[in-house]
Amino acid sequence: MRDDVSAEQVIGDAEFVWHQRFHLTDRIVTPGANDIEWLLYRIELPQSLAGKSVLDVGTTNGGAAFTAERRGAAHVVAVDIYDPDIYGFDTLCSALDSRAEFVKGSVYELPRLVDGPFDEVLFLGVLYHLRHPLLALDSLRQLTRGNLYVETAVSGSVDDEPRARFYRRGELHDDPSNWFAPTVSCLVDWVESSGFVVDRVDEWPEGRPERAYVAAHLAEGPPEWERFSYEVPLSVSPAPRG
Ligand SMILES: C[S@@+](CC[C@H](N)C(=O)[O-])C[C@H]1O[C@@H](n2cnc3c(N)ncnc32)[C@H](O)[C@@H]1O
């Protein structure tokens, strides 16, 4: 971004949806509700991503993708199911002189759509929007060579039994795009079963967590679930609605 005036102008002219709050310049901050810089601090994304490749799945306004680039990432791919103009990714990308690449697609089909694997994979605020969370983790397993960060709504803590609550008709926050919220212990099991080793877990607010994250790295060998199950790994293409 050239200067504060240009940043204010981008915000003033924007007709797209602001979901995320992040700095366009040292002084000017976007008007979204989700403080993406706080979230990246909370998940302990390294301050230096020099030379790294980063995949940001469910990018909305691109806040995490642009921040990763600012931290030195050499190659950033941002993904969303919506066209880039819906959340202004294209506008912000050119205003910030960003080289981040936008790919329209669903997490399930990403191994076909993007050239991976990536050093750092961000999957923040997306898991509970999915009808097929394990299929998404299988897909991310194919795209990760370093660390995976999963942040999500949860239905219980790391001390609760591993279970996931299903919301049939928008019972979670009155939002029908929400389907599953695991307990934190279930989230850990899902991620490890999918071929990762969990390094860090955090949940908030304390005592009665509604959100949590895990940071994980790739486990050696095939994903754990493949050793126990006769399930066949799937490769997914979107089907027409109806
Ligand atoms: C709650 S927002 C989270 C945005 C951002 N990651 C953050 O933490 O601020 C969820 C985003 O995920 C996207 N999304 C939903 N389902 C998806 C899918 N199957 N594949 C990729 N992105 C998806 C939505 O379009 C939306 O942009």
The ligand as a Gaussian input file, in Angstrom:
#p B3LYP/6-31G(d) Opt

LIG

0 1
 C      -15.356000     -17.741000       8.804000
 S      -14.474000     -17.388000       7.328000
 C      -12.826000     -17.507000       7.924000
 C      -11.920000     -16.638000       7.128000
 C      -10.460000     -16.573000       7.541000
 N       -9.761000     -17.819000       7.335000
 C      -10.329000     -16.068000       8.940000
 O       -9.977000     -16.839000       9.839000
 O      -10.568000     -14.882000       9.155000
 C      -14.630000     -18.900000       6.378000
 C      -14.081000     -18.795000       4.977000
 O      -13.928000     -20.104000       4.446000
 C      -14.469000     -20.157000       3.150000
 N      -14.891000     -21.548000       2.900000
 C      -16.040000     -22.164000       3.301000
 N      -16.084000     -23.423000       2.857000
 C      -14.922000     -23.625000       2.170000
 C      -14.383000     -24.728000       1.463000
 N      -15.059000     -25.874000       1.347000
 N      -13.174000     -24.595000       0.882000
 C      -12.479000     -23.420000       0.963000
 N      -12.949000     -22.334000       1.616000
 C      -14.149000     -22.424000       2.206000
 C      -15.630000     -19.158000       3.185000
 O      -16.010000     -18.745000       1.911000
 C      -15.022000     -18.054000       4.025000
 O      -14.285000     -17.174000       3.218000

